[in-house]
Amino acid sequence: MAIELAEYQVCVDVFLTTQSYVDIASISIIPRTTGGQVYYYHPFSAFSDPAKLYNDLRWNVTRPQGFEAVMRVRCSQGLQVQEYSGNFCKRIPTDVDLPAIDCDKSIMVTLKHDDKLQDGTECSFQCALLYTTVYGQQRIRVSTLSLPCTITLSNLFRSADLDTQFSCFLKQAANGILTNPLVQVREQMTNLCISVLHAYRKFCATVSSSGQLILPEALKLLPLYTLALIKSIGLRTDARIDDWSFWINYVFPLSAQLAIPLVYPRMISIHDLDSKETEGSVIPLSSEQVNESGIYLLENGEDCLIYIGSTADPDTVRQLFGISSVGEIPSQFVLQQYENPLSKKLNEVINETRSQRCNYLRLKLCKKGDPSGALFFSYMVEDKSPSGLSYVEFLVHVHQQIQSKMA
């Protein structure tokens, strides 16, 4: 069915408003092959989710997009395209068929050397996209990139793009889950991180004590994000099968800018929003950073969790949420704006975040001793947990593996 729909240039998006298992793994083949996507609302609440469903539907039909598209990437001599990754149909090796393409989706292109590149010369890449606009006009968009070739590996590390590098890790993990055991995929991701840092240590770092972990400046957070990936829903053995399947389908077309927030969400304090000069600075994802007298917002581009500490100031809780104590936290919640500066600031922060993510984030209030609290703390990826090492322990492990490779 997916192939037939793609041949007729029909793009399918699937909206799943469910409270039970629906076999996303099977259903998702159709949107993945036709350039569409899966929207998943679980467990769906008729009280709190209509606003998200409405806004997702509205953005889906009004965002910048094209139809009946064909894309091809070309490279200069010495390089060739190895494979494409994303939501599309592929009938011939060189082209990607897209019944629809929109501003939220990305396609990863993996390249390989097939000849030697000369130092000091340039290599070029060109992406050509033929598509039809919403007004019926046929257009070609051509993007060309020319980069210098170098034999100095330190130049490569200096120019590395962390978001893009990690986005590749993320998509490789999603591909790996389809054919390999989760424990093997987690190991592969760890080894990828170690290989990158070992190459830097071996070929680029100046002579120093072997007991020191040396990280390239541009990729110094790569170990942290790799650990976060290993602990994410997609690679956890305790996740529901539909959650796994949705995570994989969410990752395939995900843009590089949203890759890191998905596994390492942004957390800010909101109990002191009105006293901050700038909108909340990001807090590390560690339970040590969460004070029970505070209120914290955590968002990953898809969902937004608000944790209310057990000893949070009742007046602050009332100003933000219209309830007098933590005990009154409702299971289903819709954020209101009240007539006070703190409530206004919180609404501004959430609306700004939604516009940055091109997504109407679902809100959930969380408290300690409740399943919602356990969900919030499951995102504290820098802590030691059943799903993996603490950040410090992971750095020690990475360092030991690099040292053994250097020996």
C-alpha positions as CSV (number, residue, x, y, z in Angstrom):
1,M,0.0,0.0,0.0
2,A,2.8,2.4,0.9
3,I,4.6,1.9,-2.5
4,E,1.3,2.3,-4.4
5,L,0.5,5.5,-2.5
6,A,4.0,6.9,-3.2
7,E,3.6,6.1,-7.0
8,Y,0.4,8.2,-7.0
9,Q,2.2,11.0,-5.2
10,V,0.0,10.6,-2.1
11,C,1.6,11.6,1.2
12,V,0.1,10.1,4.4
13,D,0.2,11.5,7.9
14,V,-1.2,9.4,10.7
15,F,-2.7,10.9,13.9
16,L,-3.1,8.3,16.6
17,T,-5.3,9.4,19.5
18,T,-5.2,6.3,21.6
19,Q,-5.1,4.9,25.1
20,S,-4.0,1.4,24.1
21,Y,-1.6,-0.5,21.9
22,V,-2.0,0.2,18.1
23,D,1.0,-1.4,16.5
24,I,2.8,1.7,15.3
25,A,5.6,-0.4,13.9
26,S,3.3,-1.7,11.1
27,I,1.2,1.4,10.6
28,S,4.2,3.7,10.3
29,I,5.5,2.1,7.1
30,I,3.0,4.1,5.1
31,P,3.9,7.6,6.4
32,R,7.6,6.8,6.3
33,T,7.5,5.7,2.7
34,T,5.3,8.5,1.5
35,G,7.2,11.4,3.1
36,G,4.7,11.8,6.0
37,Q,4.9,11.4,9.7
38,V,3.3,9.9,12.7
39,Y,1.6,12.0,15.4
40,Y,1.1,10.0,18.6
41,Y,-1.0,11.1,21.6
42,H,-0.7,8.6,24.4
43,P,-2.5,8.3,26.6
44,F,-5.0,10.7,24.8
45,S,-6.9,13.0,27.0
46,A,-10.1,14.6,25.7
47,F,-9.6,17.3,28.3
48,S,-6.0,18.4,27.9
49,D,-5.0,17.2,24.3
50,P,-7.4,18.9,21.9
51,A,-5.3,22.0,21.8
52,K,-2.2,20.0,20.7
53,L,-4.2,18.0,18.2
54,Y,-5.7,21.2,16.7
55,N,-2.4,23.0,16.5
56,D,-0.6,19.9,15.0
57,L,-3.3,19.6,12.3
58,R,-3.2,23.3,11.6
59,W,0.6,23.4,11.3
60,N,0.6,20.3,9.2
61,V,-1.4,21.9,6.4
62,T,-0.1,25.5,6.7
63,R,3.7,25.0,7.0
64,P,6.0,25.6,4.0
65,Q,5.9,22.5,1.9
66,G,6.2,21.1,-1.6
67,F,4.7,18.1,-3.4
68,E,5.7,15.5,-6.1
69,A,9.3,16.0,-5.3
70,V,12.4,14.2,-6.5
71,M,15.8,14.8,-4.9
72,R,19.4,13.9,-5.8
73,V,22.7,14.6,-4.2
74,R,25.9,14.8,-6.4
75,C,29.5,15.0,-5.3
76,S,32.8,15.9,-6.9
77,Q,35.4,13.3,-7.9
78,G,36.7,11.2,-5.1
79,L,33.4,11.0,-3.2
80,Q,30.1,9.3,-3.7
81,V,26.7,8.9,-2.0
82,Q,26.5,5.7,0.0
83,E,22.9,6.0,1.3
84,Y,20.0,8.2,2.2
85,S,18.1,8.2,5.5
86,G,14.7,9.7,6.1
87,N,11.0,9.5,5.2
88,F,10.8,8.9,1.4
89,C,10.4,6.3,-1.3
90,K,13.4,5.1,-3.3
91,R,12.9,3.4,-6.7
92,I,16.3,3.9,-8.2
93,P,19.7,4.2,-6.3
94,T,20.5,7.8,-7.2
95,D,17.1,9.5,-6.6
96,V,14.8,10.0,-3.6
97,D,11.1,10.3,-4.3
98,L,9.1,12.5,-2.0
99,P,5.3,12.7,-2.4
100,A,5.6,15.7,0.0
101,I,8.5,17.5,1.6
102,D,8.1,20.2,4.4
103,C,10.2,22.6,6.4
104,D,10.4,20.3,9.5
105,K,11.9,17.2,7.9
106,S,15.6,16.4,7.2
107,I,17.2,13.8,5.0
108,M,20.6,12.4,6.1
109,V,23.1,11.6,3.3
110,T,26.0,9.4,4.0
111,L,29.1,9.8,1.8
112,K,32.1,7.7,1.3
113,H,35.6,8.1,-0.3
114,D,36.2,6.2,-3.5
115,D,39.4,8.0,-4.5
116,K,42.1,10.1,-2.9
117,L,41.4,13.8,-2.3
118,Q,44.3,16.2,-2.8
119,D,45.3,18.5,0.1
120,G,44.5,22.2,-0.7
121,T,41.9,21.4,-3.3
122,E,38.1,21.7,-2.8
123,C,35.4,19.0,-2.9
124,S,31.8,20.0,-3.8
125,F,28.4,18.7,-3.0
126,Q,25.1,19.6,-4.7
127,C,21.6,18.8,-3.7
128,A,18.9,19.3,-6.4
129,L,15.2,19.2,-5.4
130,L,12.5,19.3,-8.1
131,Y,9.1,19.9,-6.6
132,T,5.6,21.4,-7.1
133,T,4.5,24.3,-4.8
134,V,1.1,24.5,-3.1
135,Y,0.2,26.9,-5.9
136,G,1.0,24.3,-8.6
137,Q,4.2,25.9,-9.8
138,Q,7.1,23.5,-10.6
139,R,10.5,24.6,-9.2
140,I,14.0,23.4,-8.8
141,R,15.9,24.3,-5.6
142,V,19.7,23.7,-5.9
143,S,22.0,23.9,-2.9
144,T,25.7,23.8,-3.5
145,L,28.5,23.5,-0.9
146,S,32.2,23.6,-1.5
147,L,34.7,22.6,1.2
148,P,38.5,22.6,1.4
149,C,40.3,19.3,1.6
150,T,43.0,18.9,4.3
151,I,45.4,16.3,5.5
152,T,45.5,18.0,9.0
153,L,42.9,16.1,11.1
154,S,42.9,18.8,13.7
155,N,41.3,21.2,11.2
156,L,38.4,18.7,10.8
157,F,37.8,18.5,14.5
158,R,38.0,22.3,14.9
159,S,35.2,22.7,12.3
160,A,33.1,19.8,13.6
161,D,29.4,20.5,14.1
162,L,28.1,18.9,17.2
163,D,24.4,19.0,16.3
164,T,25.0,17.3,13.0
165,Q,27.5,14.8,14.4
166,F,25.0,13.8,17.1
167,S,22.1,13.7,14.7
168,C,24.0,11.1,12.7
169,F,24.5,9.0,15.9
170,L,20.8,9.3,16.6
171,K,19.7,8.2,13.2
172,Q,22.2,5.3,13.2
173,A,20.7,4.2,16.5
174,A,17.2,4.3,15.1
175,N,18.3,2.2,12.1
176,G,20.1,-0.2,14.4
177,I,17.1,-0.9,16.6
178,L,15.3,-2.4,13.6
179,T,17.8,-5.3,13.2
180,N,19.8,-5.6,16.4
181,P,19.2,-6.2,20.1
182,L,19.0,-3.0,22.2
183,V,22.1,-3.9,24.2
184,Q,24.1,-4.2,21.0
185,V,22.9,-0.8,19.7
186,R,23.8,0.9,23.0
187,E,27.3,-0.6,22.7
188,Q,27.6,0.5,19.1
189,M,26.7,4.1,20.1
190,T,29.3,4.1,23.0
191,N,31.9,2.7,20.6
192,L,31.2,5.4,18.0
193,C,31.8,8.1,20.6
194,I,35.0,6.4,21.8
195,S,36.3,6.0,18.2
196,V,35.8,9.8,17.5
197,L,37.5,10.8,20.8
198,H,40.3,8.2,20.3
199,A,41.1,9.6,16.9
200,Y,41.4,13.1,18.3
201,R,43.6,11.9,21.2
202,K,45.8,9.9,18.9
203,F,46.3,12.3,16.0
204,C,45.5,15.8,17.2
205,A,46.1,16.2,20.9
206,T,49.4,17.6,22.1
207,V,51.6,15.4,24.3
208,S,50.2,15.3,27.9
209,S,49.6,13.0,30.8
210,S,48.0,9.7,29.8
211,G,45.7,10.1,32.8
212,Q,44.0,13.1,31.3
213,L,40.8,12.8,29.2
214,I,41.3,15.2,26.3
215,L,38.2,16.3,24.3
216,P,38.0,18.4,21.2
217,E,36.5,21.8,21.9
218,A,33.7,21.5,19.3
219,L,32.7,18.0,20.5
220,K,33.3,18.3,24.2
221,L,29.7,17.5,25.0
222,L,29.6,14.4,22.7
223,P,30.0,11.9,25.6
224,L,27.2,13.6,27.5
225,Y,24.8,13.4,24.6
226,T,25.9,9.8,23.8
227,L,25.0,8.8,27.4
228,A,21.7,10.6,27.1
229,L,21.0,8.7,23.8
230,I,21.8,5.4,25.5
231,K,19.3,6.2,28.3
232,S,16.6,7.5,26.0
233,I,13.2,5.9,25.4
234,G,14.2,4.3,22.1
235,L,17.1,2.3,23.7
236,R,15.5,1.4,27.0
237,T,14.4,-2.1,27.6
238,D,11.5,-1.0,29.9
239,A,9.7,1.1,27.2
240,R,6.4,0.1,25.6
241,I,6.7,-1.3,22.1
242,D,4.6,1.5,20.7
243,D,6.8,4.0,22.4
244,W,9.9,2.4,20.8
245,S,8.2,2.4,17.4
246,F,7.1,6.1,17.7
247,W,10.6,7.1,18.8
248,I,12.2,5.5,15.8
249,N,9.7,7.2,13.4
250,Y,10.2,10.5,15.1
251,V,14.0,10.3,14.8
252,F,14.2,9.3,11.1
253,P,13.1,12.7,9.6
254,L,14.2,14.8,12.6
255,S,16.2,18.0,12.0
256,A,19.7,18.3,13.4
257,Q,18.6,21.3,15.6
258,L,16.1,19.0,17.4
259,A,18.2,15.9,17.8
260,I,20.0,17.0,21.0
261,P,16.8,18.3,22.9
262,L,15.1,15.0,22.2
263,V,17.6,13.0,24.3
264,Y,19.0,15.8,26.5
265,P,15.9,18.0,27.2
266,R,16.2,21.6,28.3
267,M,15.4,22.2,32.0
268,I,14.9,25.6,33.6
269,S,13.6,26.8,36.9
270,I,10.3,28.7,36.8
271,H,9.7,29.6,40.4
272,D,12.0,32.5,40.0
273,L,11.1,33.6,36.4
274,D,10.0,37.1,37.4
275,S,13.4,37.8,39.1
276,K,15.5,36.7,36.2
277,E,17.0,39.2,33.8
278,T,17.1,36.6,31.0
279,E,14.7,33.7,30.4
280,G,15.9,30.8,32.5
281,S,19.4,29.5,32.1
282,V,19.6,25.8,31.3
283,I,20.1,23.5,34.3
284,P,22.1,20.2,34.0
285,L,19.9,17.1,34.0
286,S,20.9,15.9,37.5
287,S,18.6,15.2,40.5
288,E,21.1,17.2,42.6
289,Q,20.0,20.3,40.7
290,V,16.4,19.8,41.6
291,N,15.4,21.4,44.8
292,E,12.2,20.3,46.5
293,S,11.4,24.0,47.2
294,G,11.5,24.8,43.5
295,I,9.4,24.4,40.3
296,Y,11.1,23.2,37.1
297,L,10.2,23.0,33.4
298,L,11.7,20.3,31.2
299,E,11.0,20.1,27.5
300,N,12.3,17.8,24.8
301,G,10.7,19.3,21.7
302,E,7.7,16.9,22.0
303,D,6.5,17.1,25.6
304,C,6.8,19.6,28.4
305,L,7.0,18.4,32.1
306,I,6.6,20.8,35.0
307,Y,7.8,19.4,38.3
308,I,6.5,21.0,41.5
309,G,8.7,20.3,44.5
310,S,7.0,19.0,47.6
311,T,7.9,22.1,49.6
312,A,7.4,24.7,46.9
313,D,6.0,28.0,48.0
314,P,2.1,27.7,48.0
315,D,1.8,31.4,46.9
316,T,4.0,30.7,43.8
317,V,2.1,27.5,43.0
318,R,-1.2,29.4,43.2
319,Q,0.1,32.3,41.0
320,L,1.4,29.8,38.3
321,F,-1.3,27.1,38.3
322,G,-4.3,28.3,40.3
323,I,-4.0,25.6,42.9
324,S,-3.2,26.1,46.6
325,S,-0.9,23.1,47.2
326,V,1.0,20.2,45.6
327,G,-1.6,17.8,46.7
328,E,-4.2,19.5,44.4
329,I,-2.2,18.8,41.2
330,P,-4.7,17.5,38.6
331,S,-4.0,14.4,36.5
332,Q,-5.1,16.3,33.4
333,F,-3.9,19.9,33.1
334,V,-4.4,22.9,30.8
335,L,-2.2,25.9,31.4
336,Q,-4.1,29.1,32.1
337,Q,-2.7,32.7,32.2
338,Y,-3.6,34.5,35.5
339,E,-3.4,38.2,36.3
340,N,0.1,38.2,37.7
341,P,3.7,38.7,36.3
342,L,4.9,35.2,37.1
343,S,2.0,33.5,35.2
344,K,2.4,35.8,32.3
345,K,6.2,35.1,32.1
346,L,5.6,31.3,32.2
347,N,3.1,31.5,29.3
348,E,5.6,33.6,27.3
349,V,8.4,31.1,27.9
350,I,6.1,28.1,26.8
351,N,4.8,29.9,23.8
352,E,8.3,30.9,22.7
353,T,9.5,27.3,23.2
354,R,6.6,26.0,21.1
355,S,7.5,28.4,18.3
356,Q,11.1,27.3,18.4
357,R,10.2,23.7,18.2
358,C,7.4,24.1,15.6
359,N,5.4,21.9,17.9
360,Y,2.6,22.5,20.4
361,L,4.2,20.8,23.4
362,R,2.0,18.8,25.7
363,L,2.1,20.0,29.3
364,K,2.1,17.7,32.3
365,L,2.4,18.6,36.0
366,C,4.6,16.2,38.0
367,K,5.2,15.7,41.7
368,K,7.3,13.5,43.9
369,G,6.0,10.0,44.9
370,D,3.8,9.8,41.8
371,P,4.3,8.1,38.4
372,S,4.5,11.6,36.9
373,G,7.4,12.4,39.3
374,A,9.2,9.1,38.3
375,L,8.7,10.2,34.6
376,F,10.3,13.6,35.3
377,F,13.3,12.1,37.1
378,S,13.8,9.4,34.3
379,Y,15.1,12.4,32.2
380,M,17.9,13.1,34.8
381,V,20.4,11.4,32.5
382,E,23.5,12.6,34.4
383,D,22.4,10.4,37.4
384,K,23.3,6.7,37.8
385,S,20.2,4.7,37.0
386,P,19.0,1.1,36.0
387,S,19.3,2.2,32.4
388,G,23.0,3.3,32.6
389,L,26.0,4.9,34.3
390,S,26.2,8.3,35.8
391,Y,27.9,11.0,33.6
392,V,31.1,10.9,35.7
393,E,31.2,7.1,35.5
394,F,30.6,7.2,31.7
395,L,33.5,9.7,31.3
396,V,35.7,7.3,33.3
397,H,34.6,4.4,31.1
398,V,35.3,6.4,27.9
399,H,38.7,7.4,29.1
400,Q,39.6,3.8,30.0
401,Q,38.6,2.6,26.6
402,I,40.7,5.3,24.9
403,Q,43.7,4.5,27.0
404,S,43.4,0.7,26.2
405,K,43.3,1.7,22.4
406,M,46.3,3.9,22.9
407,A,48.3,1.1,24.6
